[in-house]
Amino acid sequence: MPVFLNTRDADFEAGFQALLNAKREDAPDVDDTVAGIISEVRRRGDEAVIELTEKFDRLSLTPETIAFSEAEIDELCARVPAAEAAALELAAERIRAYHVRQMPDDAMWTDPDGATLGWRWTPVSAAGLYVPGGLASYPSSVLMNAVPAQVAGVERLVIACPTPGGEANPLVLYAARLAGVETVYRIGGAQAVAALAYGTQTIAPVDKITGPGNAFVAAAKRRVFGKVGIDMIAGPSEILVIADADNDPDFLALDLLSQAEHDASAQSILITTDAAFGAAVARAVDTRLQTLERAGIAGDSWRDNGAVITVQSLDEAAELSDRIAPEHLELCVENPEALSERIRHAGAIFLGQWTPEAIGDYIGGPNHVLPTARSARFSSGLSVLDFLKRTTLARMTPDALRTIGPAAETLAKSESLQAHGLSVRARLDKLNR
């Protein structure tokens, strides 16, 4: 049974705080194990990666077979049914078109003091994209990670995707090819993250690692950050639906279940201005759970983490939404655009009852790699900018240095950094001679 809350109730704030602060991940403490794995990969390279892959993925590799061969990729891609290939091609086209518009412009100008200033954007040289394997093998995630990197101009893109028992998902390889990724390593876990970060005899190190993974992958990304860049530490998926009574309860039940079926730790919340409608949606969820293929997972998620919250107005709904800072936010109300303008913290917003979150997972265009666990308060979803760095540019003319140089010298002296001040003073003295 999900939690039912009403902002009119005296104990609402306590219940809402409990919902916000509930720990949804019962992840084991894996940091010590991950530290050992990273140390082994750094010390022994390919040998450690191969040994750990056999241990965790039941797959025997050699340095020559750590990556799929081109012939293997060809063979796996040939297995993809035509309808699924066409769907992936459409998704890749739409994701690329959206992310091309994110490319920032370089800039250069001369300010009133005569200094020329600006910036330019350049891509990272190499990126490693982690793609979960086994049951959580998602070709859509390949496109969402690889296409922005390709648009940004990253020269070398590689994928690490575990293949437990040697089973590979042909759709993952097809998506990799669509996104311009030539090298796909059949390794996963903390050992794959370590190999991408530090390199081995076979695997060249990268500059940035992106993509979701289990607790071991998340811990490894935390540990290698600084040696390489990372996108984010992703937690369980979540959705918040704000709806009025002018909706189909079954539509919204399915939207809530679309995230609940990911993981028993996922969270689905409905905020509505109509308590009776909220109850109708909850009944529709129960009905759908009777036939859903992943009913066990979705049912646990809805029972343990789900919530239906009744508010007195959409203003209240917007305030609560910002406190939740959801990964996915659906606005199923009469004027979703107006409501969206009142909301500051959300990973992605879906406007209107005809825009289910699932469209965003696959084919909409915006990225589906999004901040979770309230981190939308301070971070954004994956984008082209994650694969770019901004370099600032500055050029002083003699007149510009005469104008602003003395202030720099003064500040250097105030910080007791003599050489800093002298580097400016020496030039000013030369100009004044």
N, C-alpha and C positions, 0 to 999 in steps of 0.2 A: 504494500500500500504506500503510495507516495505521500509526502507531507502536504497537508492542506492548510494554507495560511490566509488570513484576511487582515488587511491593514486597519480595520475597525476594532479588532480584538485588542484587549489590553496587553496581552502577552506577545503581540506580533513581533516587536523588535527583538525580543529574546529568541523567538523561533527563527526569525530571518538571520540573525547573527549565527545561530547554530548551523543553518544551512550554508552560509558563506564560509564558515570556519571548519566545516566537516572535512576530514582527511579522506579523500577518495581513492588514494593509492595505497595499497598495502604492499608496497615494493620492499623486497628484502634489502638489507644493508649489504650492498654489493661492492662498495668502494674499495675495500681491501683486496677483494678478488680481482677487480678491474685493474688496480695498481700493479698487481703481480703479472697480469696478462700483458699490460703495456710494457713493463720492464722486460719480460721475456721476448717480446717482439722487437724491441729496441736492441736487445743483446744478440738474439739469434736469427732475426729476420725471417726469411722464407721458411726455415726449419720450424720455427715456433708457430707460424701461421698454419703450416700444413698439419702439424701435430694437433693444434687446437681445433682445426676444422674437422679432423677425423674424430676427435673426442666429442665435440658438441653437435656436429652436423652429420656424423656417420658417413663421411665422404673422404675417400683417399685421393689426394692430389699430389702432383709433382710441380716443380717450378714451371714446367712447360704447360701444365694444364690448369694453373691458377686462374687464368683468363679463358673465356670461351674463344675458340678459334672462329675465324670468319666463316668457315664451312659449317660449323655448329650453329652459328647465329642464322645463317641462310636456311638451314634445315628446320630450325625452330620457328623462324618467321613464316616458313611455308605452311606450317600447321595452323596458322591463325585463320579462322573462318572469315569469309569475305565481309559479312555484316559487321563483325567486330573490328576488322581492319579499317573499314570505312568509318566507323564511329570514332576510332582512335585518330584517324587522319583529320576528321572534322574537328575533334577536340584540339589537336595540335595546331591546326590552322587558326582557331579562335583564340587559343591561349597566346599564340605568337602575335596575333594582331593586337591583342590587348596590351601585351608587355612592350611591344615596340613603342607605344605611345608614352610609356614611362621613361624612356631614355631622356636624361637631362641634357641641357645645352651647356657647352663651355661658355665662358664669359671673360671679357677683358675691357677695361675702361681706364680713362685718366681722370683722377680726382682734381678738385680745385687747387690743390697744392702742387700739382704737376707729377704726382706719383702714378705710375701705371700698375694697376692691380687686377687680379682676376683669379680664375680657377679653371682647371680642366679635369675631365673624368677619364679614367683608364680602367680597363678590366683587370681582375686578378689573372695571373697567367695560367693557373690550373685549379680545377675544382673537383672534389670527390663527392659524389652523390650517393648517399646510403639509401638503399631500397630494401625494406623488410622482405623476408622470404617465407616460405611455408604458407600457412593459412592467411597471413596478413600480407600477401604479395599483391601490390596494387599498381598496375600499369599507369593509372592516372597520376600517381605520385611521381613516376618517372618524368612524365611530361611537365608537371608543375615545378619540378626542380631543374630539369635540364633545359627546357625552352627559355626561361629567363636568363640562364647562364649563357646560352647560345646567342640570344639577342644582345646581351651585354658585350659579347665579343671575346669570351673566354677561349683561349687557344686550345687548351687540353681539358677535355671532359672525360671522366671515368666514373663507372658505377661499381659499387660493391653490393652484391645481392647474394645472400646465402641460398644454397640449394640443398636443403636437408635431404639426405638419402640420394642425392643426385638429381632430384626432381626440379626441373626448371619450368617457369611459367612462360610459354611462348609469347604471350601478350607483353610481358615486361621487355623481352628482347626486341619485339616489334616497335614498342614505344621508344626504346633506346635508339633504334635506327632512325625513326622519324625525327628524333630530337638531335640527331647528329653526333651521338655518342658511339665511338668506335670500339672502346675497350670496356668490357664488362667482366669484373672479377667475381668468381663464384665463392666468395667468402663473406662472412658476416660477423656480428658480435663485436665485442671490444677489440678483438684481434684485428678486425678489418679497419676500425677507426684508427688504431695504433699504426697499422701499415700505411694508411693514407697520410697520416700526420708525419711520421718519421721516415717512411720509406723502408724498403727491403732490397735484397739483391734483384728482385724481379719488379717490384712495384715502386715507381717513382713517387716521391712525396708531392702533396698538393698544397695550395695556399688556403683553401677554404673547404670545409666539410658541411654539407647540408643534408637534411632528410631525417625522417622519424625512425625510431627504433625502440627496443625494449629497455628495461632498467639498466642493463649492462651497457647498451649503446649510449644511453643518456649520461651515465656516469663516466664513460670513456670520453665523450665529447666535452664534459666539464673539465676533465683532467688535461686534455690536449689543447684547450683554449689558451691562446697566448703563443703557442708554437704555430698554430693555424687559427684562422677565423672559423666560427661556427654560426649557424643561423639562429638557433634558439634551442632551449630544452623543452620539448613538447610533453605535455601531460595528457591525461585521458580527454577524449573529445567531449564537447558540450554544445548544447543549443538552448537558446531562450526564444520563445515565441510570445510576442505581445499581440493579443487579438481581441476584437470586439465580438459581439454575438452574431454578427452578420458573416459567418463563416461556416463551412462544412466541418463538423466535429471530426469526421473520419479523415479529412485532409490533414488536419493538425495532429491527430493521433499518429498518422504515418510519419509526419515530419519529426515528431518527438522520438518515435521509434527508430528513425533513420540514423540517429546518433547513438541511441541506447544499444543498438545491435552491434556497434563496434566493439564494445568492451563492457564488462560488468561494472567497471569504475567510471564509465561515461555518465554524463548528467544531462537530463532533459527537464526544462522548466517552462511552464505556461504561466503567463501573467494575463489576466483578463479583467475587464470591467463588469463582468456578469458571472456571478457565482454559479448559477444554474448551467450556463454554458461550460464553465470549467468542469463541472461534474459530468456533463455530457461527453466532453473530450476524454476524461478519465475512463468513462465506460467504453468509449470507442477504442481506447488503448487496450483495455482488457479483452475486448472482442478480437482485435487483431492479433493479440498474443496467442490466441488459440490456434492460429494457423501459420504464424510466422516461422520460417525455417530456423532462425536463430533465436527462438523464443526463450530459451534458457538464459542466454546472455542478456537479451533485451529485458526480459522480465526481472532479472536480478538488478539490473541498472535502474529500472523504473521504480522497483520496490525500495531499493536502498538509497537512491540518490535523487529520485524524481520529486517534483513539487508542482503544485497548482496554487497560485497566489491571486487572490481577488483584491483589486484596488478600486478606489473611488473615482479615479480619473486617469486619463492618459498622461497627464503631468506626473502623477504619482508613479505610473508605470515607467516613464522615462528616468525618474530619479532612482528607482530601484535597479533599472537596467544598468545605469552607470556604476552603481555599487557592485553589481555582479560582473561587469566588464566581460561579457560573454565572447567566446570564440566565434560562434555563429548567432546572428540575431535576425529573426523574421519579424517583420512588421505587417501583420495581417489586419489592417484597419482601413477606414475609409480614405484617409489622406496620409499614406505612409511617408511621402516626401517631407511633409510638414513635421511629422513626429520624428523623423530621422535627424532633423536639424536641431532637435532638443537633446540629442544623444551624442556624447563625446567619446565614450569608451566602448568599442566593439571591434573585433577582428574583421568581420565582414557583415554587411547589412543586406538583407533580401527584402525588396520592397513589394508589398502587395501579396494577396492570397494566391496569385498565379506564378509566384516565384519560389518554389520549394528550394530548400537549402541544397538538396541533391543536385540541382542544376549547377550550383557552384562547385560541387565536388568533381564534376566531370567536364562540362561542356560550355559553361557560361563565358569563361574567359579570364576573370580575376583568379588569383592564386588561391588554392585551398590549403596551403601550409600557413597556419594561422596561430596567433598567440593564445595559449590556454591558461587556466588557473589564475584568472584575473590579471594576467600580464598585459592584456590589451590596454590597461591603464597607462602603460609606458612603452609599449612596443607595437610593431606592425607585422603584417603578414609578409611572407617571402615576396621579393620583387626583383626587378632588374638591379635596383640599387644595392642589393646584397652582394652582387658580384662586381661592383664598381668601387673604386676609391677616388676621392677628390683630392687633387693636389693644388695647393694655392700658389699663385704667381705674384711677384712684386718686382718692380723696377723703379729705382730712384734716379732722377736726373740731378745734376749739381744743384739746381735751384730748389728742387724738392728736398734734397738733403739739408740745404741751408735752412729751409723753413721748419722742418719737423725734427731734424737731427738733434738740436739742443735739448728738446724734451726727452728724447731717448737717453741722452747722456745723463740728464738729471735723474731719471728713473733708475738707471743702472747704478749710479752712485748711492741712491737711497737703498738699494738692495745689496750694497757692498760687493758688487761685481765689477771690479776695476777694469778688467780687460774688455768687458762689454762696452763700458763708457769710452775707453781709449780707442776702440775700433771705430767709433763714430768720430771722436775728437780728432784723430789723426787725419781723417778725410776733410773735416771742416777746416783744420789748420792749413791743409794744402790748398783748399779752395780760397782761403782768405789771404794767402801769400801773393 
